[in-house]
C-alpha cells in the first residue's frame, strides 16, 4: 500500500507536477469576459496590459502556486540527498518506466532488502524535514 509520500515522489518523478503546472497556466490563459461597463458608454481611457495582467492572475492563483510550491519543495529536498539516494528514487518512482524492486536493486548493485532500507531512510528524512507538512 502506498502512502502520501510515495504518491508525492511518484508525481514528481513521473512529471505529473510539471504537467499540472502547465495545464493550470493554460487554463488561466483562457479568456474570461467581464463587462465592467454595464449600461454606460464605451470606456475611453482604459488600457490593456496583457502580459502584466497574466502575471497578476498567475501570481494570485492559489492552485497554481500550490503546484509550484510542491515542485520547489521537492527540488529543495532532493538537494539534501546524496546521488545514490536520488538515483534510487528516480529508478523506483518514474511511472513512465515501471521498474520492479528486483530491477532497481540490480541497477544499483544492491540487494532488494538494502533498497527497502534505503527508501525507508529517505522517507524518514523527508518526514523529519521542513517539507513534510506541505506535500500533496
N, C-alpha and C positions, 0 to 999 in steps of 0.2 A: 504494500500500500504506500502510495506516495504521500508526502506531506507538503506543506506550503512551500518549504524551501526547495524541494525537488521541482515543483512546478515553476518556481521563480527561476531557478538555474536553467531549466529546460526552455522556458520562454526566452531567456536571454541568449542562450547558445543556438537556438533554432531561428532566431531573427524575428520572433513574434513581437517583441517590444519595439524594434525598429519599424516593423510593419504597422503597428498600432499608431506610432508617432506619425508616420507618413499618411495613413488613412485619415487621422484626425485633422491634420493640416489640410488635406484635400477637402474634407467636409467643411472646414471653416472658410474655404475659398468660394464655396457655393454662394451665389448672390441671395441676399435677403432684402426684399424690397420693403422699405418702411416709408410711408408717405408722411413726412413731417409737416407738410403744408396743407392740412385738410381745410378746405373751404376758402383758402386765400389765393392770392395771385402767385405768380412764379417768383421763387426766391432769386434775387439778383446778385447778392454778394456771397453766395455760397460757393466755396472752392472744394475740390475733391483732391485728397492726397491718398491714393490707393495703397502705396507701399507703407506709409505710416499707419493708415487705418488697419491694414492687415497685421502689422506688427503689434498693434494695440490689442486686436482681437486675439491673437495667439498668446500674448503675454497674460491676458486676463482669463483665458480658458482653463478652468480647473482640471478637466480631464487630460488635456494635452500636457499641462505642466506636471501632472502626476506621472504620466508615462515618461517624460523627460527626466524627472527626479529618480524614477526607478532605474533607468539606464545609467544615470550618473552615479547612483549608489553602488550598482554592481561594478561599474568601472573602477570606482574607488576601492571596493572590497577586493577585487582581483589584484590590485597593486600590492596588497598586503601578503599575497600568497607567493610561493616560490614557483618556478617554471613547471616543475613536475606536478604540482597540485593543479595548476591551471590546465595542463595537458590532460590530467585525469577528468576534470570537469568537462572540457571540450569534447573528449572522446565519448564520454558516457551520456551527456545531455543533449547532444545535437540530434534532434528528431529527424532531420533530413537524412542522416545516416544511422539507422538503427544498429547499434552495436551491443552485443551481449557482454556480460562481465568477463566471460572467457576471452573474447576478442580484445577487450580493453586491457586485461591483465597481460595477454601475450604481447600487445604493442608496447606496454610499459615495462616488460620483463620483470613482472612481479607475479605473485600468486593472487588468486581471487580474494582470498581472505585478507591479504595485505591491502588490496584495493578497497575492500569494505572498510577496513580500519582507517585508511587514509581519508575516505569520504566522510566517515563519522567525525574524524578530527576537523575536517574542513567545515562541516555543519556546526560543530560546537564552536568553532572560531566565529562563524557567522552569527550564531545565536548570541554570543557574548560581545559582538561588535555593536557599534552605534547604529548600524544599518538595519538590524533585525526588525525593529518595531514598525518600519515603514515599508516593508516589502509587500508585493502583491496587492 
